[in-house]
Amino acid sequence: MATYTKGLLSGTSADDGQAFSVTTSYTTVHTGPTATTSYDEVWIYATNDDPGAGADIELCIGWGATGATTANQIKLTIPIKAGYTLVIPGLILKGNASPLIVDAYAATGGKVNLTGYVNHITA
């Protein structure tokens, strides 16, 4: 029977689940499992905290590869003052000897914050 364990995104520097800021260069948000019988169900929310310019900001998430891999990018616009927006709705990373990576960058650094969690699933 499979086991489920809720955990934090591994790329955050905070060890308590607080939101972290996205920069203008790809930064690792989460690293998937290495065991081929394991899966990570990833949930990520973004918010736009740009009170100065008050502009929507483009967020780019690299899914399952390492930075700037165009074929694996998810591009979104995070609206100003919209609260948390679900950007990764429980997508799955399957374990791989070379773990799959989720990374992100924002068109304007220091204004988009991410938070979320992972459900670790093992067979």
C-alpha positions as CSV (number, residue, x, y, z in Angstrom):
1,M,0.0,0.0,0.0
2,A,1.3,3.5,-0.9
3,T,2.2,5.9,1.9
4,Y,1.7,9.7,1.7
5,T,3.8,12.3,3.6
6,K,3.2,16.0,3.3
7,G,6.4,18.1,3.1
8,L,7.8,21.4,2.2
9,L,9.2,22.5,-1.2
10,S,12.8,21.5,-1.1
11,G,14.2,24.6,-2.7
12,T,13.0,27.1,-0.2
13,S,15.6,28.5,2.1
14,A,12.9,28.8,4.9
15,D,12.4,25.6,6.8
16,D,9.0,26.5,8.1
17,G,7.0,26.8,4.9
18,Q,7.1,30.6,4.5
19,A,6.9,32.1,1.1
20,F,10.1,32.8,-0.8
21,S,10.9,35.4,-3.4
22,V,11.6,34.6,-7.1
23,T,14.5,36.2,-8.8
24,T,15.2,37.1,-12.4
25,S,17.3,34.0,-12.9
26,Y,16.2,30.4,-12.6
27,T,16.2,29.2,-9.0
28,T,15.4,25.7,-7.9
29,V,12.0,25.5,-6.2
30,H,11.8,21.7,-5.7
31,T,13.9,18.6,-6.5
32,G,12.0,15.4,-7.1
33,P,12.7,12.0,-5.6
34,T,15.5,9.7,-6.8
35,A,13.8,6.3,-6.1
36,T,11.8,5.1,-9.1
37,T,9.0,3.9,-6.9
38,S,8.5,7.4,-5.4
39,Y,6.4,10.3,-6.7
40,D,6.0,13.9,-5.6
41,E,2.7,15.6,-6.0
42,V,3.6,19.3,-6.2
43,W,1.3,22.2,-5.2
44,I,2.7,25.8,-5.7
45,Y,0.9,29.1,-5.2
46,A,2.3,32.6,-6.3
47,T,1.4,36.1,-5.3
48,N,2.5,39.4,-6.9
49,D,3.8,41.8,-4.2
50,D,4.6,44.8,-6.4
51,P,3.0,47.8,-4.7
52,G,5.3,50.3,-6.3
53,A,4.7,49.7,-10.0
54,G,1.5,47.9,-9.5
55,A,2.0,45.8,-12.6
56,D,1.3,42.2,-13.5
57,I,4.5,40.1,-13.6
58,E,5.4,37.1,-15.9
59,L,6.4,34.0,-14.0
60,C,8.1,31.1,-15.7
61,I,8.3,27.7,-14.2
62,G,10.7,25.1,-15.6
63,W,9.0,21.7,-15.0
64,G,11.0,18.5,-14.7
65,A,14.3,19.6,-16.1
66,T,17.0,22.1,-15.2
67,G,16.8,25.8,-15.9
68,A,15.9,27.5,-19.2
69,T,14.7,24.4,-20.9
70,T,12.1,26.0,-23.2
71,A,10.2,22.8,-24.0
72,N,9.4,22.3,-20.3
73,Q,8.4,25.9,-19.4
74,I,5.1,26.9,-17.9
75,K,4.6,30.7,-18.4
76,L,2.0,32.6,-16.4
77,T,1.1,36.2,-15.7
78,I,0.7,36.8,-12.0
79,P,-1.8,39.7,-11.5
80,I,-1.2,42.4,-8.9
81,K,-3.3,42.3,-5.7
82,A,-4.9,39.0,-6.6
83,G,-3.8,37.1,-3.6
84,Y,-2.5,33.6,-4.0
85,T,-2.8,32.1,-7.5
86,L,-2.5,28.4,-7.9
87,V,0.3,27.9,-10.5
88,I,1.1,24.1,-10.1
89,P,-2.1,22.2,-9.3
90,G,-0.7,18.9,-7.9
91,L,1.4,17.8,-10.9
92,I,3.5,14.7,-10.5
93,L,7.2,14.2,-10.5
94,K,8.2,10.5,-10.8
95,G,11.4,9.4,-9.1
96,N,14.4,9.3,-11.3
97,A,18.1,8.4,-10.7
98,S,18.8,12.0,-11.9
99,P,16.0,13.8,-10.0
100,L,13.6,16.0,-11.9
101,I,13.7,19.7,-11.0
102,V,11.1,22.5,-10.7
103,D,12.6,25.9,-11.0
104,A,11.3,29.4,-11.5
105,Y,12.2,32.9,-12.5
106,A,10.2,36.1,-12.7
107,A,10.4,39.0,-15.2
108,T,10.8,41.4,-12.2
109,G,12.9,40.0,-9.4
110,G,11.8,40.2,-5.7
111,K,8.1,40.8,-6.4
112,V,6.7,37.4,-6.9
113,N,6.5,35.1,-3.9
114,L,6.0,31.3,-4.0
115,T,4.7,29.0,-1.4
116,G,3.4,25.5,-1.5
117,Y,3.9,21.9,-0.4
118,V,4.6,18.4,-1.7
119,N,2.8,15.2,-1.1
120,H,5.6,12.5,-1.1
121,I,4.1,9.2,-2.3
122,T,6.0,5.9,-2.0
123,A,4.8,2.5,-3.2
